[in-house]
Structures are given as structure tokens and as C-alpha cells.
Amino acid sequence: MEINLPLEIIVKIGTKNEINFKDSVCRVTIKEKAENNKANIEIIKYFSKLIGRRVRIINGLKSKRKVIDYVK
């Protein structure tokens, strides 16, 4: 899967980690709760593994809408 960054995502808490592209919006389901930064850490780990490069959240640390980009 090829993903162009920076990428705006909408995060939802669920039972497993998965990505859905619907209506040109990237919706990400993460199994970690949004407590103590756990969901953000899981998003970073998930996208880093998926893309093969380290990523970071550049906008939306406390929001469901986030923007991720490569670590430079």
C-alpha cells in the first residue's frame, strides 16, 4: 500500500487496528484508548510499521482529526 504523507486521518477507537479510505478520507481504527497518549503512540507505531519509515503527528494531538508526516 502506498501512502503519501502528510496525511490527514480521522481516528476511532475499536477492537483492532485498521485503515479505511472512504470518500477520500482516511479513517483509522485503533485498539488503544485515548488515555495517557496511548492512542497517539499506537497510531505512530502502526503507520511507521505500515510505511517502513518513522512518522510523527504534526497536528491534532488531542483531537480525532490528526495530520501525520515523516520524521525528518
C-alpha positions, -999 to 999 in steps of 0.1 A, spaced: 0 0 0 14 34 -10 5 63 13 15 98 6 24 120 35 15 144 51 -19 127 55 -50 138 74 -66 110 93 -97 106 115 -92 83 144 -118 60 161 -113 36 189 -122 0 181 -113 -37 186 -84 -38 161 -61 -16 141 -72 -10 106 -74 17 79 -103 26 56 -103 51 28 -138 63 22 -148 94 2 -111 104 0 -109 104 38 -85 82 57 -103 67 87 -81 48 112 -94 24 139 -70 19 168 -75 -6 196 -58 16 223 -79 41 243 -73 78 241 -59 79 276 -23 89 286 -14 94 249 -18 56 243 -38 61 211 -13 85 196 16 62 204 -3 33 187 -10 55 156 27 63 153 37 26 157 11 14 133 19 39 105 56 35 110 54 -2 105 30 1 76 51 26 57 85 14 68 97 48 80 92 67 112 63 91 113 50 117 137 18 135 145 22 171 134 -13 183 142 -42 172 163 -26 155 193 -58 160 213 -83 156 185 -98 128 165 -86 146 133 -48 143 131 -21 150 105 9 126 102 41 131 84 76 116 81 102 123 108 128 144 91 
